[in-house]
Amino acid sequence: MQASHRADTSPPAGRSRNKRILFIGLSYYAYTGRIVGSLREKGFEVRYYPMENRGFWSKTIRRFLPSLYRPRLRHYHARIVEDEGRADYDYVFFLQIHTMAVDQVEKLRRKLPHAKFLLYNWDSVATHDYRPYLRFLDAAFTFDRSDAEMLGIQYLPLFALPEYFVSADRDRVGAPRHDIYFVGAIVTLERFAAIRRLDGYCRAHGLRFAKHLHCSPVTMAMLLRRGLYLRGMTLRSLSTRRIVEIMNRATAVFDFPNHRQSGYTMRLIENMCAGKRIVTSNPAVRRESFYTEQQFFVAESLDFEGLKEFLERGVPGTVDLNSGQHAEFALDRWLDRIFEGNNEIITAQDGMRGVPSKYRRVEDEIRLERLKP
């Protein structure tokens, strides 16, 4: 893990504002690259390092030889701190932070005393405890409202890429092919059980349920050994283009988070911004300003009673790009909240900046999440 080999230092696009960002964060499929690209379009100079290598061999070593993996990861982080601690940055931005040793973050803080240290945490504190790091940060954001209230940090939900806003205004001709769909990984038995329960409800009520259930080889073997199978189980992942095609042919999406959390999944945010109905097991959504009974069906304890009637009301309507509906969830606005110092909880629905034409065709490949070790 050589830090100098892993940095992405391409020059920024657009007009530079002479602001420099050291970005150390989770490498999460296409999303992280799009964050970097959007920051550069804003004129920032960005130097990016993955928080850790998520390749096959790195994952294998982490799972089966953790005593070997941990010192390698620490050495990698130490090289980043040593190399970048000599530079001059306006911001140090972390997307997740818990895999970096506390003393390494403290050392980087000492080396860059004038930089503003920022964190966005994509998981609940119950999943990854980042509280020991808060004293080194100038601002911290979380997608989990309950964590924000408990820790006294800023609540900021996840974002949707521009193509999902565009999807809200296209492919609306004709009746939907599916009443509800789910595309995602079978990460836990709880998720499998939830999908099986919804599948049973749909069969009993004549609803069309499209499923793409991505399984790792280990998960597939484990399910089959237990006699568990659902149509749609597969070892293959889907391209973003194919996911959007399925989404555009469905009335609603089923959202079942992997972990116990009040924060909302990327799946929920993206489908909401695409104008889809949301069937979710997360009751916290009722607290949000964007919640409406027309767009959201909350299946607490996986109680789907009334779902058929909800779906038969018809789609809630497209998202009007000119009106700025759900514009606060655009990636561009999400970054503004983090880097422009707006500390108020998002509630306004004011106009979305224009969607770049290059995003009007889905080009990025986002693999489905894999079973976590």
C-alpha positions as CSV (number, residue, x, y, z in Angstrom):
1,M,0.0,0.0,0.0
2,Q,2.2,2.8,-1.2
3,A,0.5,6.2,-0.7
4,S,2.4,7.9,-3.5
5,H,1.0,5.3,-5.9
6,R,-2.6,5.6,-4.9
7,A,-3.1,9.3,-5.0
8,D,-5.2,10.9,-7.8
9,T,-3.8,14.3,-8.6
10,S,-5.4,15.3,-11.9
11,P,-5.7,19.0,-12.3
12,P,-9.0,20.6,-11.6
13,A,-11.5,21.4,-14.3
14,G,-13.0,24.8,-14.6
15,R,-12.0,28.0,-12.9
16,S,-9.7,27.4,-9.9
17,R,-10.5,29.2,-6.7
18,N,-7.1,28.4,-5.3
19,K,-8.6,26.1,-2.7
20,R,-6.9,22.7,-2.2
21,I,-8.6,19.6,-0.7
22,L,-6.9,16.5,0.6
23,F,-9.6,13.9,0.3
24,I,-9.2,10.6,2.1
25,G,-12.2,8.4,1.8
26,L,-14.2,5.3,1.2
27,S,-13.8,4.1,-2.4
28,Y,-17.5,3.3,-3.0
29,Y,-17.9,2.3,-6.7
30,A,-18.6,5.2,-9.0
31,Y,-19.8,7.6,-6.3
32,T,-16.4,8.6,-4.9
33,G,-15.1,9.4,-8.4
34,R,-18.2,11.5,-9.1
35,I,-17.6,13.5,-5.8
36,V,-14.0,14.2,-6.9
37,G,-15.2,15.2,-10.4
38,S,-17.9,17.6,-9.0
39,L,-15.4,19.3,-6.7
40,R,-13.0,19.9,-9.6
41,E,-15.8,21.3,-11.6
42,K,-16.3,23.8,-8.8
43,G,-12.7,24.8,-9.1
44,F,-11.1,23.0,-6.2
45,E,-7.8,21.2,-6.6
46,V,-8.3,17.7,-5.2
47,R,-5.8,15.1,-4.1
48,Y,-7.6,11.9,-3.4
49,Y,-6.5,8.7,-1.5
50,P,-8.8,5.7,-1.0
51,M,-9.1,5.1,2.7
52,E,-8.2,1.5,2.0
53,N,-7.7,-0.9,-0.9
54,R,-11.0,-2.6,-1.7
55,G,-9.6,-5.0,-4.3
56,F,-10.1,-8.7,-4.1
57,W,-6.7,-9.6,-2.6
58,S,-6.9,-6.8,-0.1
59,K,-10.3,-7.9,1.0
60,T,-9.1,-11.5,1.3
61,I,-6.1,-10.6,3.4
62,R,-8.3,-8.4,5.6
63,R,-10.8,-11.2,6.2
64,F,-8.5,-14.2,6.6
65,L,-5.2,-12.6,7.8
66,P,-6.2,-9.5,9.8
67,S,-2.9,-9.6,11.8
68,L,-1.1,-9.0,8.5
69,Y,-3.6,-6.5,7.0
70,R,-3.7,-4.1,9.9
71,P,0.0,-3.1,10.0
72,R,-0.1,-2.8,6.2
73,L,-3.0,-0.4,6.4
74,R,-1.3,1.6,9.1
75,H,1.8,1.9,7.0
76,Y,-0.3,3.1,4.1
77,H,-1.9,5.8,6.2
78,A,1.4,6.8,7.8
79,R,2.8,7.4,4.3
80,I,-0.2,9.6,3.4
81,V,0.3,11.6,6.6
82,E,4.0,12.0,6.1
83,D,3.8,12.9,2.4
84,E,0.8,15.2,2.5
85,G,1.6,16.7,5.9
86,R,4.3,18.8,4.1
87,A,1.8,20.3,1.7
88,D,-0.6,23.2,2.1
89,Y,-4.3,22.4,2.1
90,D,-7.4,24.4,2.8
91,Y,-9.5,21.3,3.6
92,V,-8.9,17.8,4.7
93,F,-12.0,15.8,3.9
94,F,-12.8,12.3,5.2
95,L,-15.5,10.1,3.8
96,Q,-15.6,7.6,6.6
97,I,-12.7,7.7,9.1
98,H,-12.9,4.7,11.4
99,T,-10.2,2.6,9.6
100,M,-7.5,5.2,10.1
101,A,-5.8,5.1,13.5
102,V,-6.7,8.0,15.9
103,D,-3.1,8.9,16.4
104,Q,-2.6,9.2,12.6
105,V,-5.5,11.6,12.3
106,E,-4.1,13.5,15.3
107,K,-0.6,13.7,13.6
108,L,-2.1,15.0,10.4
109,R,-4.1,17.6,12.3
110,R,-0.8,18.8,13.9
111,K,1.0,18.9,10.5
112,L,-1.9,20.9,8.9
113,P,-3.0,23.2,11.6
114,H,-4.6,25.8,9.2
115,A,-6.7,23.3,7.2
116,K,-10.3,22.8,8.0
117,F,-10.9,19.1,8.8
118,L,-14.3,17.8,7.7
119,L,-16.0,14.3,8.0
120,Y,-19.0,12.8,6.2
121,N,-20.0,9.5,7.8
122,W,-22.0,7.2,5.6
123,D,-22.7,4.7,8.4
124,S,-24.4,4.7,11.8
125,V,-22.1,5.2,14.8
126,A,-23.5,1.8,16.0
127,T,-21.9,0.2,12.9
128,H,-18.6,2.1,13.0
129,D,-17.8,4.2,16.1
130,Y,-16.2,7.5,14.9
131,R,-16.7,9.4,18.2
132,P,-12.9,9.3,19.2
133,Y,-12.1,11.3,16.0
134,L,-14.6,14.2,16.6
135,R,-12.2,16.3,18.7
136,F,-9.9,16.7,15.7
137,L,-12.6,17.9,13.3
138,D,-13.9,21.4,12.5
139,A,-17.2,20.0,11.2
140,A,-18.8,16.5,11.0
141,F,-21.8,15.4,9.0
142,T,-23.8,12.2,9.2
143,F,-26.6,10.7,7.1
144,D,-28.2,9.4,10.3
145,R,-30.5,11.9,12.1
146,S,-30.5,10.1,15.4
147,D,-26.7,10.1,15.5
148,A,-26.6,13.8,14.6
149,E,-28.9,14.6,17.5
150,M,-27.0,12.3,19.9
151,L,-23.5,13.6,19.0
152,G,-24.4,17.2,18.3
153,I,-23.1,17.1,14.7
154,Q,-24.7,18.0,11.4
155,Y,-27.4,16.0,9.7
156,L,-27.0,15.7,6.0
157,P,-28.7,12.9,4.0
158,L,-27.1,11.2,1.1
159,F,-27.3,12.5,-2.5
160,A,-28.5,11.4,-5.9
161,L,-26.4,11.6,-9.1
162,P,-27.7,13.9,-11.8
163,E,-28.9,11.1,-14.0
164,Y,-31.6,10.1,-11.5
165,F,-33.1,13.6,-11.7
166,V,-33.0,13.2,-15.5
167,S,-34.7,9.8,-15.2
168,A,-37.6,11.5,-13.6
169,D,-38.4,13.2,-16.8
170,R,-38.0,10.3,-19.3
171,D,-39.3,6.8,-20.2
172,R,-42.8,7.6,-18.9
173,V,-44.7,6.4,-22.0
174,G,-46.9,3.4,-21.3
175,A,-47.9,1.5,-18.2
176,P,-45.1,0.3,-15.9
177,R,-43.9,-3.3,-16.5
178,H,-43.4,-3.9,-12.8
179,D,-45.4,-2.8,-9.8
180,I,-42.3,-3.0,-7.5
181,Y,-38.6,-3.8,-7.9
182,F,-35.5,-4.5,-5.9
183,V,-31.9,-4.4,-7.1
184,G,-29.3,-5.1,-4.5
185,A,-27.1,-7.5,-2.7
186,I,-28.1,-10.2,-0.4
187,V,-25.8,-9.2,2.4
188,T,-27.8,-10.6,5.4
189,L,-30.3,-13.3,6.0
190,E,-32.6,-10.6,7.3
191,R,-32.7,-9.0,3.9
192,F,-33.4,-12.3,2.2
193,A,-36.2,-13.0,4.6
194,A,-37.7,-9.5,4.0
195,I,-37.6,-9.9,0.2
196,R,-39.1,-13.4,0.5
197,R,-41.9,-12.0,2.6
198,L,-42.6,-9.2,0.1
199,D,-42.5,-11.8,-2.7
200,G,-45.2,-13.8,-1.0
201,Y,-47.4,-10.8,-0.5
202,C,-47.0,-9.8,-4.2
203,R,-47.9,-13.4,-5.3
204,A,-51.0,-13.4,-3.1
205,H,-52.2,-10.0,-4.4
206,G,-51.3,-10.3,-8.1
207,L,-48.5,-7.7,-8.0
208,R,-45.5,-7.9,-10.3
209,F,-42.2,-7.9,-8.3
210,A,-38.9,-7.7,-10.3
211,K,-35.8,-8.8,-8.4
212,H,-32.1,-8.8,-9.0
213,L,-30.6,-10.4,-6.0
214,H,-26.8,-10.2,-6.2
215,C,-25.0,-12.9,-4.2
216,S,-21.4,-13.6,-3.7
217,P,-20.4,-17.2,-4.3
218,V,-20.2,-17.8,-0.6
219,T,-23.6,-16.4,0.0
220,M,-25.2,-18.3,-2.9
221,A,-23.8,-21.6,-1.6
222,M,-24.9,-20.8,2.0
223,L,-28.5,-20.0,0.9
224,L,-28.8,-23.1,-1.3
225,R,-27.4,-25.4,1.4
226,R,-30.2,-24.1,3.6
227,G,-32.8,-24.7,0.9
228,L,-33.3,-21.0,0.4
229,Y,-33.9,-19.7,-3.1
230,L,-35.8,-16.9,-4.8
231,R,-36.1,-16.2,-8.5
232,G,-33.7,-13.4,-9.3
233,M,-30.7,-14.7,-7.3
234,T,-27.6,-14.3,-9.3
235,L,-23.8,-14.0,-9.2
236,R,-23.9,-11.2,-11.7
237,S,-24.0,-7.5,-11.0
238,L,-25.8,-4.9,-13.2
239,S,-24.6,-1.8,-14.9
240,T,-26.0,1.6,-13.9
241,R,-27.7,1.8,-17.2
242,R,-29.5,-1.5,-16.6
243,I,-30.5,-0.5,-13.1
244,V,-32.0,2.7,-14.4
245,E,-33.9,0.8,-17.1
246,I,-35.5,-1.5,-14.5
247,M,-36.3,1.5,-12.3
248,N,-38.0,3.4,-15.1
249,R,-40.2,0.4,-15.8
250,A,-41.4,0.1,-12.2
251,T,-43.9,2.0,-10.1
252,A,-42.1,1.6,-6.8
253,V,-38.9,0.3,-5.2
254,F,-38.4,-1.8,-2.1
255,D,-35.9,-0.4,0.4
256,F,-34.6,-2.6,3.2
257,P,-31.4,-1.2,4.8
258,N,-28.5,-3.5,5.5
259,H,-28.0,-2.3,9.1
260,R,-30.0,-0.9,11.9
261,Q,-29.9,2.8,11.2
262,S,-32.2,5.8,10.9
263,G,-30.2,7.1,7.9
264,Y,-31.6,6.7,4.4
265,T,-30.0,4.5,1.8
266,M,-28.7,5.7,-1.5
267,R,-31.5,3.5,-3.0
268,L,-34.2,5.5,-1.3
269,I,-32.7,8.9,-2.2
270,E,-32.1,8.0,-5.8
271,N,-35.6,6.6,-6.4
272,M,-37.2,9.5,-4.6
273,C,-35.4,12.0,-6.9
274,A,-36.4,9.9,-9.9
275,G,-40.1,10.3,-8.9
276,K,-40.6,6.7,-7.8
277,R,-42.8,5.4,-5.0
278,I,-40.8,4.1,-2.1
279,V,-41.7,1.0,0.0
280,T,-39.4,1.1,3.0
281,S,-38.9,-0.6,6.3
282,N,-37.4,2.5,7.8
283,P,-40.0,4.3,9.9
284,A,-37.8,7.3,10.5
285,V,-38.7,8.6,7.0
286,R,-42.0,10.0,8.5
287,R,-40.0,12.7,10.3
288,E,-38.6,14.2,7.1
289,S,-39.9,17.2,5.2
290,F,-39.7,15.3,2.0
291,Y,-42.1,12.6,3.3
292,T,-45.5,12.3,1.8
293,E,-48.1,9.6,2.0
294,Q,-48.4,9.7,-1.8
295,Q,-44.8,8.7,-2.4
296,F,-43.9,6.6,0.7
297,F,-45.3,3.4,2.2
298,V,-43.7,2.5,5.5
299,A,-43.8,-1.3,6.1
300,E,-43.0,-1.4,9.8
301,S,-42.2,-4.9,11.0
302,L,-42.6,-5.9,7.3
303,D,-46.3,-5.4,7.5
304,F,-47.4,-4.9,3.8
305,E,-51.1,-4.6,4.5
306,G,-52.5,-1.9,2.2
307,L,-49.5,-2.0,-0.2
308,K,-51.6,-3.1,-3.2
309,E,-53.9,-0.1,-2.7
310,F,-50.9,2.2,-2.3
311,L,-49.4,1.0,-5.6
312,E,-52.7,1.3,-7.5
313,R,-53.0,5.0,-6.9
314,G,-50.6,5.5,-9.8
315,V,-47.2,7.1,-9.9
316,P,-46.7,10.3,-7.9
317,G,-45.6,12.3,-11.0
318,T,-42.3,13.3,-12.4
319,V,-39.8,15.5,-10.8
320,D,-39.9,18.9,-12.5
321,L,-36.3,20.0,-12.9
322,N,-37.3,23.6,-13.4
323,S,-39.3,23.6,-10.1
324,G,-36.3,22.3,-8.2
325,Q,-38.2,19.4,-6.5
326,H,-35.8,17.4,-4.3
327,A,-33.0,19.7,-5.5
328,E,-31.4,19.7,-2.1
329,F,-30.4,16.1,-2.7
330,A,-28.3,16.8,-5.8
331,L,-24.6,16.0,-5.5
332,D,-23.7,19.6,-6.3
333,R,-25.8,20.9,-3.4
334,W,-24.6,18.1,-1.0
335,L,-21.0,19.3,-1.6
336,D,-22.0,23.0,-1.1
337,R,-23.4,22.1,2.3
338,I,-20.1,20.5,3.4
339,F,-17.7,23.0,1.9
340,E,-19.6,26.3,1.9
341,G,-20.3,26.3,5.7
342,N,-24.1,26.1,5.5
343,N,-24.9,24.5,8.8
344,E,-28.7,24.5,8.8
345,I,-30.6,21.2,8.4
346,I,-31.7,20.8,4.8
347,T,-35.4,21.6,4.3
348,A,-35.6,24.1,1.5
349,Q,-36.6,22.9,-2.0
350,D,-35.1,25.6,-4.1
351,G,-33.9,25.3,-7.7
352,M,-31.5,22.6,-8.8
353,R,-28.5,23.7,-10.8
354,G,-28.6,22.6,-14.4
355,V,-27.8,19.0,-15.0
356,P,-24.7,18.7,-17.2
357,S,-25.5,17.2,-20.6
358,K,-22.7,14.6,-20.1
359,Y,-24.8,13.1,-17.3
360,R,-27.9,12.7,-19.5
361,R,-26.6,9.3,-20.6
362,V,-25.6,6.9,-17.9
363,E,-22.0,5.9,-18.5
364,D,-20.7,4.9,-15.1
365,E,-20.7,1.3,-14.0
366,I,-21.6,0.9,-10.4
367,R,-21.3,-2.7,-9.2
368,L,-23.8,-3.8,-6.6
369,E,-22.5,-3.9,-3.0
370,R,-20.9,-7.2,-2.1
371,L,-21.2,-9.3,1.1
372,K,-19.1,-7.5,3.7
373,P,-16.5,-9.6,5.4
